[in-house]
Amino acid sequence: MLFDKTFDIGARHTDGSIDIPRMREGGLDALFFSIWVPSDLSGPPGVKRALDLIDSVREAVRRHPNDLLLATTAADIRRAATEHKIAALMGMEGGHMIDDDLGLLRDYAALGIRYLTLTHFKNNNWADSSTDKPAHNGLTPFGKDVVRELNRLGVMVDVSHVADKTFYDVLEVTKAPVIASHSSCRAIANSPRNMTDDMLRAVTKNGGVVMINYEASFLSEEYRASNQRQSGDVVSQLSAMSRKCGGDEACSTLETSRINHEAMKAGKLPVVSWEKIVDHIDHVVKVAGVEHVGLGSDFDGATMPFGMEDASKLPKITEALLSKGYSERDIEKVLGGNVLRVMEGVEKAKNQNQNRNPEP
């Protein structure tokens, strides 16, 4: 959305999920903006697109100094809260954007990137994706160097989108907690994008956090299976819509979401309601513990369940957790405390390893 020069994040919109008025209304006071380039846009064009997206986030902060604060540390997020501003963070969604270059990774970190999703829908040259055919048996030696360098830079390693073998390779290499920035539970919805119970337990051992994705097909197995029979999986559906939209990714996401919502309303797809988000939170708490779950909405990147169409609806999650008997302290962990803890752990690991070079 920010890449569109006509989009003003400071104005209230009737489409999409994110703008300052609706973030204010929903109490969303810290947000990772996804620096995302499609997997098939690699090399210098992909790098150019990534840099332009980073610039668009930084420009949004510059244009709205009373509402947004560019945050690169947990301390920045807390400072934004005391100043009644929204902390704007950046995560890079797809390791292909580093163009197989650790120097470029360091440049991205210097510009404010604070997590790297190692893959997106497709494999890259050094890591296997959960939605592609295995090519590397997880991480290559260079992929392991990427993880080590992320640790050294104080950038969180994001295991959403990666193949299961890649996930376990990461946990063998990393010296810092990891995040799954937008993944739900495979025990509830059998998508390869979701985390198995064994993976949830492994994240607990690592000290990391799994952030629940609100995408309807990752929340409901009934919906996922029905939608896949009709339209193919999420990858196929978004790719087809991207071609129809002429490569305009904002258009493809909004159109896919609109079509899926209309299908649910017409009874052509099972209805998915926002309460399924809470079911996934409950499951992670049961398997991994309340210290290891967070919110990874995928706003403006997925088909939202009914009742959670935009950021203004977020208080429903708090109310549901309260009604289930969660303590206020535990709810604060779910709503962001756990991610702050992981950020601080990664920052601490950086300080301990800042003079360490990646192993050959």
C-alpha positions as CSV (number, residue, x, y, z in Angstrom):
1,M,0.0,0.0,0.0
2,L,2.8,2.5,0.9
3,F,4.4,1.8,-2.4
4,D,1.4,3.5,-4.0
5,K,2.2,7.2,-4.0
6,T,-1.5,8.1,-3.7
7,F,-2.0,6.1,-0.6
8,D,-2.0,8.1,2.6
9,I,-1.6,6.0,5.7
10,G,-2.8,9.0,7.8
11,A,-6.2,8.9,6.2
12,R,-9.0,6.5,7.1
13,H,-9.7,4.0,4.3
14,T,-12.6,1.8,3.5
15,D,-10.5,-1.0,2.0
16,G,-7.4,-2.8,3.2
17,S,-6.7,-3.3,6.9
18,I,-4.1,-0.7,8.0
19,D,-4.1,3.1,8.4
20,I,-3.3,5.3,11.3
21,P,-7.0,6.1,12.3
22,R,-7.9,2.4,12.4
23,M,-4.6,1.4,14.2
24,R,-5.5,4.1,16.8
25,E,-9.0,2.8,17.2
26,G,-7.8,-0.8,17.6
27,G,-4.9,0.0,20.0
28,L,-2.3,-1.2,17.6
29,D,0.7,0.7,18.7
30,A,3.6,-1.3,17.2
31,L,3.6,-2.8,13.7
32,F,6.1,-4.6,11.5
33,F,5.7,-3.3,7.9
34,S,6.6,-6.1,5.5
35,I,9.3,-5.4,3.0
36,W,8.1,-8.0,0.5
37,V,9.1,-8.7,-3.1
38,P,7.6,-11.7,-5.0
39,S,9.9,-14.7,-5.1
40,D,10.3,-14.5,-8.8
41,L,11.6,-10.9,-8.7
42,S,15.3,-11.5,-7.8
43,G,18.7,-10.1,-8.5
44,P,19.1,-6.3,-9.0
45,P,15.4,-5.6,-9.8
46,G,14.4,-7.3,-6.5
47,V,16.9,-5.4,-4.6
48,K,15.8,-2.1,-6.1
49,R,12.2,-2.9,-5.2
50,A,13.1,-3.8,-1.7
51,L,15.1,-0.5,-1.2
52,D,12.1,1.4,-2.6
53,L,9.8,-0.3,-0.1
54,I,12.1,0.5,2.8
55,D,12.1,4.1,1.6
56,S,8.3,4.1,1.5
57,V,8.1,3.1,5.2
58,R,10.7,5.7,6.2
59,E,8.9,8.4,4.2
60,A,5.6,7.5,5.9
61,V,7.2,8.1,9.3
62,R,8.7,11.4,8.0
63,R,5.4,12.6,6.8
64,H,3.5,11.6,10.0
65,P,5.9,12.5,12.8
66,N,3.1,13.0,15.4
67,D,1.8,9.5,14.8
68,L,4.6,7.3,13.8
69,L,8.1,6.6,15.2
70,L,10.7,4.5,13.3
71,A,11.6,1.7,15.8
72,T,14.6,-0.6,15.5
73,T,14.9,-1.8,19.1
74,A,12.5,-2.9,21.9
75,A,13.5,0.3,23.7
76,D,12.2,2.3,20.7
77,I,8.9,0.5,20.9
78,R,8.5,1.4,24.6
79,R,9.5,5.0,23.8
80,A,6.9,5.2,21.1
81,A,4.3,4.1,23.6
82,T,5.3,6.8,26.2
83,E,5.1,9.4,23.4
84,H,1.7,8.1,22.3
85,K,3.0,7.2,18.9
86,I,2.8,4.0,16.8
87,A,6.1,2.2,16.5
88,A,6.8,1.5,12.8
89,L,9.2,-1.5,12.4
90,M,10.3,-3.3,9.3
91,G,10.7,-7.0,8.5
92,M,12.0,-8.3,5.3
93,E,9.8,-11.2,3.9
94,G,12.0,-13.3,1.7
95,G,15.7,-14.1,1.8
96,H,16.0,-13.8,-2.0
97,M,16.1,-10.0,-1.5
98,I,19.6,-10.2,-0.1
99,D,20.8,-11.4,-3.5
100,D,23.1,-14.0,-1.9
101,D,25.2,-11.2,-0.4
102,L,25.9,-10.8,3.3
103,G,27.1,-7.2,2.6
104,L,23.6,-6.4,1.3
105,L,22.1,-8.0,4.4
106,R,24.2,-5.7,6.5
107,D,23.0,-2.7,4.5
108,Y,19.4,-3.7,5.1
109,A,20.0,-4.0,8.8
110,A,21.6,-0.5,8.8
111,L,18.4,0.8,7.1
112,G,16.3,-0.6,9.9
113,I,15.3,-4.2,8.9
114,R,14.7,-6.1,12.2
115,Y,13.7,-9.6,10.9
116,L,14.4,-11.6,7.8
117,T,11.9,-14.3,6.7
118,L,14.4,-16.7,5.2
119,T,12.1,-17.7,2.3
120,H,8.8,-16.7,0.8
121,F,6.6,-19.0,-1.4
122,K,9.6,-20.3,-3.4
123,N,13.0,-21.7,-2.5
124,N,15.9,-19.3,-2.9
125,N,19.5,-20.3,-3.6
126,W,20.2,-21.2,0.0
127,A,17.0,-22.3,1.8
128,D,13.9,-24.4,1.1
129,S,10.4,-23.0,1.3
130,S,7.4,-24.8,2.8
131,T,5.5,-24.2,-0.5
132,D,8.1,-25.4,-3.0
133,K,9.7,-28.7,-3.9
134,P,12.9,-29.3,-1.7
135,A,16.1,-28.3,-3.5
136,H,18.6,-28.0,-0.7
137,N,17.5,-30.4,2.1
138,G,16.9,-27.3,4.3
139,L,19.7,-24.7,4.6
140,T,22.8,-24.7,2.5
141,P,26.2,-23.8,4.1
142,F,25.6,-20.2,2.9
143,G,22.1,-20.3,4.4
144,K,23.7,-21.2,7.8
145,D,26.1,-18.2,7.4
146,V,23.0,-16.0,6.8
147,V,21.6,-17.2,10.2
148,R,24.9,-16.5,11.9
149,E,25.1,-13.1,10.4
150,L,21.5,-12.3,11.4
151,N,22.5,-13.2,15.0
152,R,25.6,-11.0,14.8
153,L,23.6,-8.1,13.4
154,G,20.8,-8.3,16.0
155,V,18.2,-9.1,13.4
156,M,15.6,-11.7,14.2
157,V,15.5,-14.9,12.2
158,D,12.0,-15.5,10.9
159,V,11.0,-19.1,10.2
160,S,7.6,-18.5,8.7
161,H,7.4,-19.7,5.1
162,V,10.4,-22.1,5.5
163,A,10.3,-25.9,4.9
164,D,10.2,-28.1,8.0
165,K,13.8,-29.2,7.4
166,T,14.9,-25.6,7.0
167,F,13.2,-24.8,10.3
168,Y,15.2,-27.5,12.2
169,D,18.4,-26.5,10.5
170,V,17.9,-22.9,11.7
171,L,17.4,-24.0,15.3
172,E,20.6,-26.0,15.2
173,V,22.6,-22.9,14.0
174,T,21.0,-19.9,15.7
175,K,22.4,-18.6,19.0
176,A,19.3,-16.3,19.5
177,P,15.6,-16.8,19.8
178,V,13.6,-17.0,16.5
179,I,10.2,-15.8,15.5
180,A,7.6,-17.3,13.2
181,S,6.2,-13.9,12.2
182,H,2.9,-15.1,10.7
183,S,2.3,-18.8,11.1
184,S,-0.6,-20.6,12.8
185,C,-1.1,-24.3,14.0
186,R,-1.0,-27.3,11.7
187,A,-2.9,-29.4,14.2
188,I,-5.9,-27.2,13.4
189,A,-5.4,-26.3,9.8
190,N,-3.1,-28.6,7.8
191,S,-1.2,-26.0,5.8
192,P,2.5,-26.4,5.3
193,R,2.7,-22.7,6.2
194,N,1.6,-23.6,9.7
195,M,3.7,-25.1,12.6
196,T,3.4,-28.7,13.8
197,D,3.2,-29.3,17.5
198,D,6.8,-30.6,17.5
199,M,7.8,-27.3,15.9
200,L,5.9,-25.4,18.6
201,R,7.8,-27.3,21.3
202,A,11.1,-26.7,19.5
203,V,10.3,-22.9,19.5
204,T,9.7,-23.2,23.3
205,K,13.1,-24.8,23.8
206,N,14.7,-22.0,21.6
207,G,12.9,-19.3,23.6
208,G,11.2,-17.9,20.5
209,V,7.7,-16.9,19.6
210,V,5.0,-18.1,17.1
211,M,2.8,-15.3,15.9
212,I,-0.7,-16.3,14.7
213,N,-1.5,-15.6,11.1
214,Y,-5.2,-14.5,10.5
215,E,-5.3,-15.8,6.9
216,A,-8.5,-17.8,6.6
217,S,-6.9,-20.9,5.1
218,F,-4.3,-21.0,7.9
219,L,-7.1,-20.8,10.5
220,S,-9.7,-23.3,9.3
221,E,-9.0,-26.7,7.8
222,E,-12.5,-26.9,6.4
223,Y,-12.0,-23.6,4.6
224,R,-8.5,-24.5,3.4
225,A,-9.5,-27.8,1.9
226,S,-12.6,-26.3,0.2
227,N,-10.7,-23.3,-1.2
228,Q,-7.9,-25.5,-2.4
229,R,-10.3,-27.8,-4.3
230,Q,-11.9,-24.8,-6.0
231,S,-9.1,-22.4,-6.6
232,G,-5.8,-24.1,-5.7
233,D,-3.6,-23.3,-2.7
234,V,-2.9,-19.8,-1.5
235,V,0.3,-19.6,-3.6
236,S,-1.6,-20.5,-6.8
237,Q,-4.5,-18.2,-6.0
238,L,-2.3,-15.1,-5.3
239,S,-0.1,-15.8,-8.3
240,A,-3.1,-16.0,-10.7
241,M,-4.5,-12.8,-9.3
242,S,-1.1,-11.0,-9.5
243,R,-1.0,-11.8,-13.3
244,K,-4.6,-10.5,-13.6
245,C,-3.6,-7.3,-11.8
246,G,-0.6,-6.8,-14.0
247,G,1.9,-7.4,-11.2
248,D,0.2,-4.9,-8.8
249,E,0.6,-6.8,-5.6
250,A,-1.7,-4.5,-3.5
251,C,-4.4,-5.1,-6.1
252,S,-3.9,-8.9,-6.2
253,T,-4.1,-9.2,-2.4
254,L,-7.2,-7.0,-2.1
255,E,-8.9,-8.7,-5.0
256,T,-8.2,-12.2,-3.7
257,S,-9.5,-11.2,-0.3
258,R,-12.7,-9.7,-1.9
259,I,-13.4,-12.8,-4.0
260,N,-12.9,-15.1,-1.0
261,H,-15.2,-13.0,1.2
262,E,-17.9,-12.9,-1.4
263,A,-17.6,-16.7,-1.7
264,M,-18.0,-17.1,2.0
265,K,-21.0,-14.8,2.1
266,A,-22.6,-16.8,-0.8
267,G,-22.0,-20.1,0.9
268,K,-19.5,-21.2,-1.7
269,L,-16.8,-21.4,0.9
270,P,-17.1,-22.2,4.6
271,V,-17.3,-19.1,6.7
272,V,-14.3,-18.4,8.9
273,S,-14.8,-16.1,11.9
274,W,-12.3,-14.2,13.9
275,E,-12.8,-16.5,16.9
276,K,-10.5,-19.1,15.1
277,I,-7.6,-16.8,15.9
278,V,-8.2,-17.4,19.6
279,D,-8.4,-21.1,19.0
280,H,-4.9,-21.0,17.6
281,I,-3.6,-18.9,20.4
282,D,-5.1,-21.4,22.9
283,H,-3.4,-24.3,21.0
284,V,0.0,-22.6,21.1
285,V,-0.5,-21.9,24.8
286,K,-1.4,-25.5,25.5
287,V,1.6,-27.0,23.5
288,A,4.3,-24.3,23.9
289,G,3.3,-22.1,26.8
290,V,1.9,-18.6,27.0
291,E,5.4,-17.1,26.7
292,H,5.7,-18.3,23.1
293,V,2.7,-16.9,21.2
294,G,2.0,-13.6,19.6
295,L,-0.1,-11.9,16.9
296,G,1.1,-12.0,13.3
297,S,-2.0,-10.7,11.6
298,D,-0.7,-10.6,7.9
299,F,-3.0,-7.6,7.6
300,D,-3.2,-6.4,3.9
301,G,-1.4,-9.6,2.9
302,A,-4.2,-12.2,3.3
303,T,-7.9,-13.0,3.4
304,M,-9.0,-11.9,6.9
305,P,-11.7,-13.9,8.8
306,F,-15.0,-12.2,9.3
307,G,-14.9,-9.8,12.2
308,M,-11.2,-9.1,11.9
309,E,-11.2,-7.2,8.7
310,D,-8.9,-4.4,9.9
311,A,-6.8,-3.2,12.8
312,S,-9.8,-1.5,14.5
313,K,-11.2,-5.0,15.4
314,L,-8.2,-6.1,17.5
315,P,-9.8,-5.5,20.9
316,K,-12.0,-8.5,20.3
317,I,-9.0,-10.7,20.8
318,T,-8.3,-9.1,24.2
319,E,-11.9,-9.4,25.2
320,A,-12.0,-13.1,24.2
321,L,-8.9,-13.9,26.1
322,L,-10.2,-12.2,29.2
323,S,-13.5,-14.1,28.9
324,K,-11.5,-17.3,28.7
325,G,-9.8,-16.5,32.0
326,Y,-6.4,-15.4,30.8
327,S,-4.7,-13.1,33.3
328,E,-4.0,-9.5,32.2
329,R,-0.3,-10.3,32.5
330,D,-0.5,-13.2,30.2
331,I,-2.7,-11.3,27.7
332,E,0.0,-8.6,27.6
333,K,2.5,-11.3,26.7
334,V,0.3,-12.4,23.8
335,L,-0.4,-8.9,22.6
336,G,3.3,-8.0,22.3
337,G,5.3,-8.7,25.4
338,N,6.6,-12.0,24.1
339,V,7.9,-10.3,20.9
340,L,9.6,-7.6,22.9
341,R,11.3,-10.3,25.0
342,V,12.6,-12.0,21.9
343,M,13.8,-8.7,20.4
344,E,15.7,-8.0,23.6
345,G,17.1,-11.5,23.5
346,V,18.3,-11.0,19.9
347,E,19.8,-7.6,20.9
348,K,21.6,-9.2,23.8
349,A,23.0,-11.9,21.5
350,K,24.2,-9.2,19.1
351,N,26.1,-7.5,21.9
352,Q,27.7,-10.8,22.8
353,N,28.7,-11.7,19.2
354,Q,29.3,-8.3,17.6
355,N,33.0,-9.1,16.9
356,R,32.3,-12.5,15.6
357,N,32.5,-13.1,11.9
358,P,30.4,-15.6,10.0
359,E,32.0,-19.0,9.8
360,P,33.3,-20.0,6.3
